[in-house]
Amino acid sequence: MKSLQNFDAFAKPLKDFRIKTLSGALVSIISSLIIGILFTSELLSFTRTRSKQEIIVDVNRGEKMSIYLDITLNFIPCRFLSLDTMDTTGAQQLNVMHEVYKTSVSVDGTPLSDSVRHAVNDASAIATTRDPNYCGSCYGAESPSRKCCNTCEEVQMAYNEMRWVLVNISAFEQCRKENWNEIKQKIGNEGCRIHGNLTVNRVGGAFHIAPGHSYTENHAHFHSFQSLGPVQFNVSHSIGELRFGDSYPGQVNPLDGTKMAVQPHSQMFIYYLKLVPTMYTGINRNESTVITNQYSATWHSKGTPLSGDGQGLPGIFFNYEIAPLLVKITEEKNSVQQNCLDVCVEDSDFGVS
C-alpha cells in the first residue's frame, strides 16, 4: 500500500505545518458558493429546452393550407357579409360556406345568437318552410340556369346576372317576407363574428370579408350594394385569432388580439401578410411534426366610392405572400450524461483553479 502512496498527486502537508487564516476561510466559502451556483445552473439548464433553427429552401408546392380566423365586425350584421377567397392560380371561392360560422353580436361583442354555418341564414330557413313545389318569380330575370327565385338573395343574384338595377327591393315578395327593410335597419347597431377554417391552395392569395352580394364576371370580382341603397358601413373590427396552419408551443401571431377603430366609414382596410413556412419538431420525437407558417403584417386603409374618395370596396382585405424559404425549428436539451459531464467539468475546473 505504501508503494501506491508514492503516486499521490495531491500530497498533503503534515497537520503541524498547516496554518488556517481568515483570508483562506473567505476564499473557501466563496469558492463553495460559486461551485453551488454553477451546479444549480447546470441542473436548471437540464430542465430547459433550447430551439435550434435552420433555414432551407422550401420545395413543397401543390399542397393545401388551412387558414383559421376569428374576426368580429362590430357594426355590420352577418346577413350582409360575405367571405371570399382567391389565389394567384386563379382559383376563387365566393361566399365560402364550409367550416366557417357566423354569430350575431352586439356592438360591444356580446353574442346575440348561436353560431351557424356561413351558408345558413334567415332566407334559407324561410325557404325550407315553403311548399317543396314552390317556384318564386325572378321578376323577369329568369334564365336557363335559374328558373325560380325562392329567396330575396336569389332575386338579387338573378338581377346581377342580367345586369339589371334593383330600384325597390321591397317590391319583391320574397324580400318582404324576409323583412329585408327591417333587417337593413340593423346596420350600425349589430355586428357579426366570423370564425372557422378555410382550406386554400398553398400559394400566395387573398381573402376578404365585405358587405354586399359577391359575384364574378369575366374573371373579375364584384360586390353589389343595390339592395342596400345609400348606406355607410363602419368596418371597425377586432381579430381574436388569425393563423395559417396548426399552432405550435410558443408561436406568436402578430394580429392576434388586434382591435381596429376605422374612421371614416366605408373604408377599405387592407392587411399585407408575409408568410414564412415553418416546420416545428418538439422534444418528444414520437409526436408528429407541425407544418405551419409564421407571418409578419402591415396594414393601411383607404377611401371607397361609398365614402366619396378613391376606388375599391368597403371591408377587410387580407393579401398574403409565401416566402420560398422554410424555417426548421427543433427543440433540444442535453441528455443526463451530457449534463453530468458538464457539471463535473465546470466544478472541477473551478476547484483546480
C-alpha positions as CSV (number, residue, x, y, z in Angstrom):
1,M,0.0,0.0,0.0
2,K,2.8,2.4,0.8
3,S,4.2,1.9,-2.7
4,L,0.9,3.1,-4.1
5,Q,1.1,6.2,-1.9
6,N,4.0,7.4,-4.0
7,F,1.6,8.0,-6.9
8,D,-0.5,10.5,-4.8
9,A,-0.5,13.7,-6.9
10,F,-2.2,15.6,-4.1
11,A,0.2,15.1,-1.2
12,K,-0.9,16.9,1.9
13,P,1.4,18.5,4.4
14,L,1.5,17.4,8.0
15,K,-1.0,18.9,10.3
16,D,1.7,20.6,12.2
17,F,2.6,22.7,9.1
18,R,-0.9,23.7,8.3
19,I,-1.9,27.3,9.0
20,K,-5.6,28.4,8.9
21,T,-6.2,32.0,8.1
22,L,-9.2,34.3,7.8
23,S,-8.5,35.0,4.1
24,G,-8.3,31.3,3.4
25,A,-11.7,30.8,5.1
26,L,-13.2,33.5,3.0
27,V,-11.8,32.0,-0.2
28,S,-13.2,28.6,0.8
29,I,-16.6,30.0,1.5
30,I,-16.8,32.0,-1.7
31,S,-15.5,29.0,-3.7
32,S,-18.2,26.8,-2.2
33,L,-20.9,29.3,-3.1
34,I,-19.7,29.6,-6.7
35,I,-19.5,25.9,-7.1
36,G,-23.0,25.6,-5.7
37,I,-24.3,28.3,-8.1
38,L,-22.6,26.5,-11.1
39,F,-24.1,23.2,-10.1
40,T,-27.6,24.7,-9.7
41,S,-27.4,26.5,-13.1
42,E,-26.4,23.2,-14.8
43,L,-29.3,21.4,-13.2
44,L,-31.7,24.2,-14.3
45,S,-30.3,24.1,-17.9
46,F,-31.1,20.4,-18.0
47,T,-34.7,21.2,-17.4
48,R,-34.9,23.9,-20.1
49,T,-35.2,23.4,-23.8
50,R,-33.5,25.4,-26.5
51,S,-34.6,26.0,-30.0
52,K,-32.4,25.2,-32.9
53,Q,-33.3,27.0,-36.1
54,E,-32.3,26.3,-39.7
55,I,-33.3,28.0,-42.9
56,I,-33.6,25.9,-46.1
57,V,-35.2,26.2,-49.5
58,D,-38.9,25.3,-49.4
59,V,-39.5,22.7,-52.1
60,N,-43.1,21.9,-51.1
61,R,-45.7,23.1,-53.6
62,G,-49.1,22.0,-54.8
63,E,-50.3,21.3,-51.3
64,K,-53.2,22.7,-49.3
65,M,-53.1,25.3,-46.5
66,S,-55.5,25.8,-43.6
67,I,-56.4,29.4,-42.5
68,Y,-58.0,29.7,-39.1
69,L,-59.7,33.1,-38.5
70,D,-61.8,34.6,-35.7
71,I,-62.8,38.1,-36.8
72,T,-65.6,40.4,-35.5
73,L,-67.1,43.3,-37.3
74,N,-69.0,45.2,-34.7
75,F,-71.3,47.3,-36.9
76,I,-72.3,45.1,-39.8
77,P,-74.9,42.3,-39.4
78,C,-74.0,38.8,-40.6
79,R,-76.7,38.9,-43.2
80,F,-74.8,41.5,-45.3
81,L,-71.3,40.0,-45.1
82,S,-69.6,37.6,-47.4
83,L,-66.3,35.8,-47.1
84,D,-64.4,35.3,-50.4
85,T,-61.0,33.8,-51.2
86,M,-58.8,33.8,-54.3
87,D,-55.2,32.9,-55.1
88,T,-52.6,33.6,-57.7
89,T,-53.5,30.4,-59.6
90,G,-56.9,32.0,-60.4
91,A,-58.9,29.8,-58.0
92,Q,-61.8,31.6,-56.4
93,Q,-64.2,30.6,-53.6
94,L,-67.1,33.0,-53.3
95,N,-69.3,33.3,-50.3
96,V,-67.4,30.5,-48.5
97,M,-69.8,28.0,-46.9
98,H,-67.7,25.2,-45.4
99,E,-66.2,25.1,-41.9
100,V,-67.0,28.8,-41.4
101,Y,-69.5,30.0,-38.8
102,K,-71.3,33.3,-38.1
103,T,-72.5,34.6,-34.8
104,S,-74.6,37.8,-34.5
105,V,-73.2,40.0,-31.8
106,S,-74.0,43.4,-30.3
107,V,-71.7,46.4,-31.0
108,D,-69.7,45.5,-27.8
109,G,-69.2,41.9,-29.0
110,T,-71.8,40.2,-26.8
111,P,-73.3,37.2,-28.7
112,L,-76.9,37.6,-29.7
113,S,-77.4,34.1,-31.3
114,D,-75.8,30.7,-31.6
115,S,-73.1,30.2,-34.2
116,V,-74.4,29.0,-37.6
117,R,-72.7,27.8,-40.7
118,H,-71.9,30.6,-43.1
119,A,-74.4,29.2,-45.6
120,V,-77.3,29.2,-43.2
121,N,-79.3,32.4,-42.8
122,D,-82.9,33.6,-42.3
123,A,-83.6,33.3,-46.0
124,S,-82.8,29.6,-46.2
125,A,-84.9,28.9,-43.1
126,I,-87.8,30.6,-44.8
127,A,-87.3,28.7,-48.0
128,T,-87.4,25.3,-46.2
129,T,-90.8,26.1,-44.7
130,R,-92.4,26.7,-48.1
131,D,-94.2,24.1,-50.3
132,P,-91.5,22.0,-51.9
133,N,-93.1,22.7,-55.3
134,Y,-93.0,26.4,-54.7
135,C,-91.2,28.3,-57.5
136,G,-90.8,32.0,-56.8
137,S,-90.7,34.6,-59.5
138,C,-87.5,36.2,-60.6
139,Y,-89.5,39.1,-61.9
140,G,-88.3,38.9,-65.5
141,A,-84.7,37.9,-64.6
142,E,-85.2,34.1,-65.2
143,S,-82.5,32.4,-67.2
144,P,-81.8,28.8,-68.5
145,S,-79.8,28.2,-65.3
146,R,-82.2,29.9,-62.9
147,K,-85.9,29.2,-63.3
148,C,-87.0,30.1,-59.8
149,C,-86.1,32.6,-57.1
150,N,-87.2,31.4,-53.8
151,T,-85.4,33.9,-51.6
152,C,-84.6,37.6,-51.6
153,E,-80.9,36.8,-52.2
154,E,-81.7,34.6,-55.2
155,V,-83.7,37.5,-56.7
156,Q,-80.7,39.8,-56.2
157,M,-78.4,37.2,-57.8
158,A,-80.8,36.9,-60.8
159,Y,-80.8,40.7,-61.3
160,N,-77.0,40.8,-61.0
161,E,-76.6,38.1,-63.7
162,M,-78.9,40.1,-66.0
163,R,-77.0,43.4,-65.1
164,W,-80.3,45.0,-64.1
165,V,-80.6,47.7,-61.5
166,L,-82.6,47.0,-58.3
167,V,-84.7,50.1,-57.7
168,N,-87.0,49.0,-54.9
169,I,-86.2,45.7,-53.2
170,S,-89.4,45.8,-51.1
171,A,-91.4,45.3,-54.3
172,F,-90.3,41.6,-54.3
173,E,-92.5,39.2,-52.4
174,Q,-89.5,37.2,-51.2
175,C,-87.8,40.3,-49.7
176,R,-91.0,41.4,-47.9
177,K,-91.4,38.0,-46.3
178,E,-87.8,38.1,-45.1
179,N,-88.4,41.6,-43.6
180,W,-85.4,42.9,-45.7
181,N,-86.1,46.6,-44.9
182,E,-86.3,45.8,-41.2
183,I,-83.0,43.9,-41.3
184,K,-81.3,46.8,-43.1
185,Q,-82.0,49.0,-40.0
186,K,-79.6,46.8,-38.0
187,I,-76.6,48.1,-40.0
188,G,-74.6,50.1,-37.4
189,N,-76.5,48.6,-34.5
190,E,-75.5,44.9,-34.8
191,G,-72.3,43.1,-35.6
192,C,-71.0,39.7,-36.7
193,R,-68.3,37.3,-35.5
194,I,-66.9,35.1,-38.3
195,H,-64.8,32.2,-37.3
196,G,-63.7,28.8,-38.7
197,N,-61.3,27.3,-41.1
198,L,-60.6,28.0,-44.8
199,T,-58.7,25.4,-46.9
200,V,-56.8,27.1,-49.8
201,N,-54.0,26.3,-52.2
202,R,-50.6,26.7,-50.7
203,V,-49.7,29.7,-52.9
204,G,-50.0,33.4,-52.5
205,G,-53.5,34.8,-52.4
206,A,-56.1,36.9,-50.7
207,F,-59.3,36.7,-48.8
208,H,-61.7,39.4,-47.6
209,I,-64.8,40.0,-45.6
210,A,-67.0,42.6,-47.2
211,P,-70.7,43.7,-47.3
212,G,-72.8,43.2,-50.4
213,H,-73.6,40.3,-52.7
214,S,-70.4,38.9,-54.2
215,Y,-70.1,37.6,-57.8
216,T,-67.7,37.2,-60.7
217,E,-68.0,38.4,-64.2
218,N,-65.3,38.0,-66.9
219,H,-62.9,36.7,-64.3
220,A,-63.4,40.0,-62.3
221,H,-64.7,40.1,-58.7
222,F,-67.6,42.4,-57.8
223,H,-69.8,43.2,-54.8
224,S,-73.3,44.5,-55.4
225,F,-74.9,47.1,-53.0
226,Q,-78.0,47.7,-55.0
227,S,-80.3,46.0,-52.5
228,L,-78.9,48.1,-49.6
229,G,-79.4,51.6,-51.1
230,P,-77.4,54.6,-49.9
231,V,-75.8,53.3,-46.7
232,Q,-72.4,53.7,-45.0
233,F,-70.5,50.8,-43.4
234,N,-68.4,51.1,-40.3
235,V,-65.6,48.4,-40.8
236,S,-64.2,48.7,-37.3
237,H,-63.2,45.2,-36.3
238,S,-61.2,43.0,-33.9
239,I,-59.1,39.9,-34.7
240,G,-59.3,37.3,-32.0
241,E,-57.0,34.9,-33.9
242,L,-55.5,34.6,-37.3
243,R,-53.1,31.8,-38.2
244,F,-52.0,29.9,-41.3
245,G,-51.7,26.2,-40.3
246,D,-51.6,24.5,-37.0
247,S,-50.1,26.2,-34.0
248,Y,-47.0,25.1,-32.1
249,P,-45.9,25.8,-28.5
250,G,-44.6,29.4,-28.1
251,Q,-45.9,30.6,-31.5
252,V,-46.8,34.2,-31.7
253,N,-49.2,35.5,-34.4
254,P,-48.8,39.3,-34.6
255,L,-52.5,40.0,-35.4
256,D,-54.0,38.0,-32.5
257,G,-55.9,40.4,-30.2
258,T,-55.8,43.3,-32.7
259,K,-58.6,45.9,-32.5
260,M,-59.1,48.5,-35.2
261,A,-61.4,51.5,-34.9
262,V,-61.7,52.6,-38.5
263,Q,-62.8,56.2,-39.4
264,P,-64.4,57.5,-41.6
265,H,-67.0,55.0,-42.6
266,S,-66.9,52.7,-45.7
267,Q,-63.1,52.3,-45.7
268,M,-61.2,49.6,-47.5
269,F,-58.9,48.2,-44.7
270,I,-56.1,46.2,-46.2
271,Y,-53.6,43.8,-44.4
272,Y,-50.4,42.7,-46.1
273,L,-49.0,39.5,-44.8
274,K,-45.7,37.8,-45.4
275,L,-45.8,34.1,-44.6
276,V,-42.7,32.0,-43.8
277,P,-43.3,28.3,-44.0
278,T,-42.2,26.6,-40.7
279,M,-41.6,23.0,-39.6
280,Y,-41.6,22.5,-35.8
281,T,-40.3,19.4,-34.1
282,G,-40.7,19.1,-30.3
283,I,-38.7,17.3,-27.7
284,N,-40.8,14.2,-28.0
285,R,-39.7,12.9,-31.4
286,N,-42.6,10.4,-31.3
287,E,-45.1,13.3,-31.8
288,S,-45.9,14.4,-35.3
289,T,-44.0,17.4,-36.7
290,V,-46.1,20.5,-37.1
291,I,-46.1,22.1,-40.6
292,T,-47.3,25.7,-40.3
293,N,-46.5,29.3,-41.1
294,Q,-45.2,32.3,-39.2
295,Y,-46.1,35.7,-40.6
296,S,-45.5,39.4,-40.3
297,A,-48.1,42.0,-41.0
298,T,-48.6,45.6,-42.1
299,W,-51.8,47.5,-42.9
300,H,-53.4,50.6,-44.1
301,S,-56.9,51.9,-45.1
302,K,-58.2,54.0,-48.0
303,G,-61.4,55.5,-49.2
304,T,-64.0,53.9,-51.4
305,P,-66.7,55.3,-53.7
306,L,-69.2,54.9,-50.8
307,S,-67.0,57.3,-48.7
308,G,-66.7,59.7,-51.6
309,D,-62.9,59.0,-52.1
310,G,-61.0,56.6,-54.2
311,Q,-61.8,53.2,-55.6
312,G,-62.4,49.8,-54.1
313,L,-64.8,48.1,-51.7
314,P,-65.6,48.7,-48.0
315,G,-64.5,45.8,-45.9
316,I,-61.4,43.9,-44.5
317,F,-58.9,42.6,-47.0
318,F,-56.0,40.2,-46.4
319,N,-53.3,39.8,-49.1
320,Y,-50.6,37.2,-48.3
321,E,-47.4,36.1,-50.0
322,I,-45.5,32.9,-49.1
323,A,-41.7,33.1,-48.9
324,P,-39.7,30.5,-50.8
325,L,-37.8,29.5,-47.6
326,L,-38.6,27.0,-44.9
327,V,-37.6,27.6,-41.2
328,K,-37.0,24.3,-39.3
329,I,-37.4,24.7,-35.5
330,T,-36.1,21.8,-33.4
331,E,-36.5,21.7,-29.7
332,E,-33.4,20.2,-27.9
333,K,-32.0,19.7,-24.4
334,N,-28.9,17.9,-23.0
335,S,-29.0,14.3,-22.1
336,V,-28.5,13.2,-18.5
337,Q,-25.0,12.0,-19.3
338,Q,-24.1,15.3,-21.0
339,N,-25.4,17.3,-18.1
340,C,-23.5,15.3,-15.5
341,L,-20.3,15.7,-17.6
342,D,-20.8,19.5,-17.8
343,V,-21.3,19.7,-14.0
344,C,-18.1,17.7,-13.3
345,V,-16.1,19.7,-15.8
346,E,-17.2,23.1,-14.6
347,D,-16.9,22.3,-10.9
348,S,-13.5,20.5,-11.3
349,D,-12.1,23.3,-13.4
350,F,-13.1,25.9,-10.7
351,G,-11.8,23.7,-7.9
352,V,-8.4,23.1,-9.6
353,S,-8.1,26.8,-10.5
